[in-house]
């Protein structure tokens, strides 16, 4: 290019002229930004508070994740929302959560957003707070008072059982019953023990067992109800911390044993029950205690000599075990075992060092797999659905504006017609006179003659009269009255 015509965008050898003058379309630039974000960040985990939460009829969830400094738009499509169903009751405005998802750009708006794949509550804080709040309210009502709890019968022959038919709890319970007292009669009501709606099913099962206890023939009603499930996280056990479950347990006319989770797990159904068992197996042992004892030995007790012998054997066995442990610590083999342990540690360290290249290769493969997932047709479909939703909203707004404009025009025309209406004119004091026989409207006096009957329309109705004589503005002579 001639020097006298050198452009301000010509930077000589630093940048090529054509490259420095590159002009993007909006779509090209936005697409480039999207690809840069997806390639640079990929899948990320972000912590913040929920704001602007909206659940669409399509099953998609939209919300913002924010903190004191900024916020980011988030969308969780239907399939991912179903996979995170456990957190639905606690995903509310202001809830603090950690999300995992793919960072991208919604090109239609030029807005960067997070496609959420997984949602986690920040620790168990939100659930624990909800647990403590409901517990305090129910405790204030007296639902957990010791005075209202009833003793569990000492002799139990029939049990009502409410749990999942496919969980580990029912297998553990039945195994203990089969071993200790197989003659125990069990009335089983299956119900879900986890997930949305599980609390209502548990409550319904307890109520069904109570109805059976009222209507059963004599000697067939359950003497106790066992509500149980296996262990799990706080989220897994949450159905037993919901109000319907706690109230159904407390309202049961049949004594209730609550056996939920492991020994360290406590739920609101445990507090409301007449007795808490630490595990499903422990509950089975409680209800089979009488049957187990009845089948042990005939007689009142074992001979005293057998008891003394047993204690002696236990004492000798204890001493032998302690001596064996002391000898084992002094044995030369112990040093050899310690050396072997150290050698195992060194071997493991060597294997870890050898696996570094393999780990890098796997990390690269995982990165490429994530990139491939981001280009899945599902993403394009999700963006198309978002665009369709925007167009639908715009169409509804345009229709509402058009309807409002036509309504205003209609009201204006109605007002004009009202002003020109004969009824409006009559209301101002005018009238219309017509011949009674023909209905012909009279505009001047000459259109009628003496003796003709007239009909006059006023605002409030009609007047009937007869013509004495027509007059074009002359006052009629007054008639003299007879003495």
NORQUIVEN-V898784 format. One record per residue. N is the residue number from 1. PHI is phi as a letter, one per 40 degrees, with the letter a starting at -180 (none if undefined). PSI is psi as a letter, one per 20 degrees, with the letter a starting at -180 (* if undefined). Layout:
N,PHI,PSI + N,PHI,PSI
//
This chain:
1,none,p + 2,d,q + 3,c,h + 4,c,i + 5,b,j + 6,c,p + 7,c,q + 8,c,i + 9,c,j + 10,c,o + 11,b,k + 12,g,c + 13,c,i + 14,c,g + 15,b,q + 16,c,q + 17,c,g + 18,c,h + 19,c,g + 20,c,i + 21,c,j + 22,d,p + 23,b,o + 24,c,q + 25,c,r + 26,c,g + 27,c,g + 28,c,g + 29,c,g + 30,c,g + 31,c,h + 32,c,g + 33,c,g + 34,c,g + 35,c,h + 36,c,g + 37,c,g + 38,c,h + 39,c,h + 40,c,g + 41,b,g + 42,g,c + 43,c,p + 44,b,r + 45,b,p + 46,b,q + 47,b,q + 48,i,a + 49,c,q + 50,c,p + 51,a,q + 52,g,l + 53,c,p + 54,b,p + 55,b,o + 56,c,r + 57,c,h + 58,c,i + 59,g,i + 60,c,q + 61,b,p + 62,b,p + 63,a,r + 64,b,q + 65,b,p + 66,b,r + 67,b,a + 68,c,h + 69,c,h + 70,a,r + 71,a,q + 72,b,p + 73,c,q + 74,b,q + 75,b,p + 76,b,o + 77,c,r + 78,d,g + 79,c,g + 80,c,h + 81,c,g + 82,c,h + 83,c,h + 84,b,k + 85,d,h + 86,c,h + 87,c,i + 88,d,g + 89,c,h + 90,b,i + 91,c,n + 92,b,r + 93,d,p + 94,g,i + 95,c,p + 96,c,p + 97,b,r + 98,b,p + 99,b,q + 100,b,p + 101,a,a + 102,b,p + 103,c,p + 104,a,a + 105,b,p + 106,c,n + 107,c,h + 108,c,h + 109,b,i + 110,g,k + 111,b,p + 112,c,q + 113,a,r + 114,b,p + 115,c,o + 116,c,p + 117,b,h + 118,a,q + 119,b,p + 120,b,p + 121,c,q + 122,c,n + 123,g,b + 124,b,j + 125,d,g + 126,c,g + 127,c,g + 128,c,h + 129,c,g + 130,c,h + 131,c,g + 132,c,h + 133,c,g + 134,c,h + 135,c,g + 136,c,h + 137,c,g + 138,c,h + 139,c,h + 140,c,h + 141,c,i + 142,g,j + 143,c,h + 144,b,j + 145,c,p + 146,c,h + 147,c,h + 148,c,i + 149,c,q + 150,b,q + 151,c,q + 152,c,p + 153,d,q + 154,c,h + 155,b,o + 156,b,p + 157,b,h + 158,b,p + 159,b,p + 160,c,p + 161,b,p + 162,b,o + 163,a,a + 164,c,p + 165,c,i + 166,b,j + 167,c,r + 168,c,h + 169,c,g + 170,c,h + 171,c,g + 172,c,g + 173,c,g + 174,c,h + 175,c,g + 176,c,g + 177,c,g + 178,c,h + 179,c,h + 180,c,g + 181,a,m + 182,c,i + 183,c,i + 184,c,p + 185,c,p + 186,b,p + 187,b,o + 188,b,p + 189,b,o + 190,c,q + 191,a,q + 192,c,q + 193,b,j + 194,a,q + 195,g,r + 196,c,p + 197,g,i + 198,c,h + 199,c,g + 200,c,h + 201,c,h + 202,c,g + 203,c,g + 204,c,h + 205,c,g + 206,c,g + 207,c,h + 208,c,g + 209,c,h + 210,c,h + 211,c,h + 212,c,h + 213,c,h + 214,c,h + 215,b,i + 216,c,q + 217,c,r + 218,d,p + 219,g,j + 220,b,i + 221,c,q + 222,c,q + 223,c,i + 224,a,q + 225,b,p + 226,b,p + 227,b,p + 228,a,q + 229,a,r + 230,c,a + 231,c,r + 232,i,a + 233,c,r + 234,d,h + 235,c,g + 236,c,h + 237,c,j + 238,c,h + 239,d,h + 240,c,i + 241,b,j + 242,c,q + 243,c,g + 244,d,h + 245,c,g + 246,c,g + 247,c,h + 248,c,h + 249,c,g + 250,c,h + 251,c,i + 252,c,p + 253,c,h + 254,c,p + 255,d,q + 256,b,p + 257,b,p + 258,b,p + 259,b,n + 260,b,p + 261,g,b + 262,b,a + 263,c,h + 264,c,i + 265,c,p + 266,b,p + 267,b,r + 268,c,h + 269,c,h + 270,c,g + 271,c,h + 272,c,h + 273,c,r + 274,c,h + 275,a,q + 276,b,p + 277,b,p + 278,c,h + 279,a,r + 280,d,h + 281,c,h + 282,c,h + 283,c,g + 284,c,h + 285,c,h + 286,c,g + 287,c,i + 288,b,j + 289,d,g + 290,c,g + 291,c,h + 292,c,g + 293,c,h + 294,c,h + 295,c,j + 296,c,e + 297,b,q + 298,c,p + 299,h,r + 300,c,h + 301,a,r + 302,c,q + 303,d,q + 304,d,h + 305,c,g + 306,c,h + 307,c,g + 308,c,h + 309,c,g + 310,c,g + 311,c,h + 312,c,g + 313,c,g + 314,c,g + 315,c,g + 316,c,h + 317,c,h + 318,c,g + 319,c,g + 320,c,h + 321,c,g + 322,c,g + 323,c,h + 324,c,h + 325,c,h + 326,c,g + 327,c,h + 328,c,h + 329,c,h + 330,c,i + 331,c,p + 332,d,h + 333,c,h + 334,c,g + 335,c,h + 336,c,g + 337,c,h + 338,c,h + 339,c,h + 340,c,g + 341,c,g + 342,c,g + 343,c,h + 344,c,g + 345,c,g + 346,c,h + 347,c,g + 348,c,g + 349,c,h + 350,c,g + 351,c,h + 352,c,g + 353,c,h + 354,c,h + 355,c,i + 356,d,g + 357,d,h + 358,c,h + 359,c,g + 360,c,g + 361,c,g + 362,c,h + 363,c,g + 364,c,g + 365,c,g + 366,c,g + 367,c,g + 368,c,h + 369,c,h + 370,c,h + 371,c,g + 372,c,h + 373,c,h + 374,c,h + 375,c,j + 376,c,q + 377,d,h + 378,d,h + 379,c,g + 380,c,h + 381,c,g + 382,c,g + 383,c,h + 384,c,h + 385,c,g + 386,c,g + 387,c,g + 388,c,h + 389,c,g + 390,c,g + 391,c,h + 392,c,g + 393,c,g + 394,c,g + 395,c,g + 396,c,g + 397,c,g + 398,c,g + 399,c,h + 400,c,g + 401,c,g + 402,c,g + 403,c,g + 404,c,g + 405,c,g + 406,c,h + 407,c,g + 408,c,g + 409,c,g + 410,c,g + 411,c,h + 412,c,g + 413,c,h + 414,c,h + 415,c,g + 416,c,g + 417,c,h + 418,c,h + 419,c,h + 420,c,i + 421,c,p + 422,d,h + 423,c,h + 424,c,g + 425,c,g + 426,c,h + 427,c,h + 428,c,j + 429,h,j + 430,c,r + 431,a,r + 432,b,p + 433,b,p + 434,a,q + 435,c,p + 436,c,h + 437,c,g + 438,c,h + 439,g,j + 440,c,p + 441,c,p + 442,c,p + 443,b,h + 444,b,q + 445,c,h + 446,c,i + 447,c,j + 448,b,r + 449,a,r + 450,c,q + 451,g,i + 452,c,q + 453,c,p + 454,b,q + 455,b,o + 456,b,p + 457,c,p + 458,b,r + 459,c,h + 460,b,j + 461,i,b + 462,b,q + 463,b,q + 464,b,p + 465,a,r + 466,b,q + 467,c,p + 468,c,g + 469,a,q + 470,c,q + 471,a,p + 472,c,l + 473,h,i + 474,c,p + 475,c,p + 476,c,q + 477,c,q + 478,c,p + 479,c,p + 480,c,p + 481,c,q + 482,c,q + 483,c,*
//
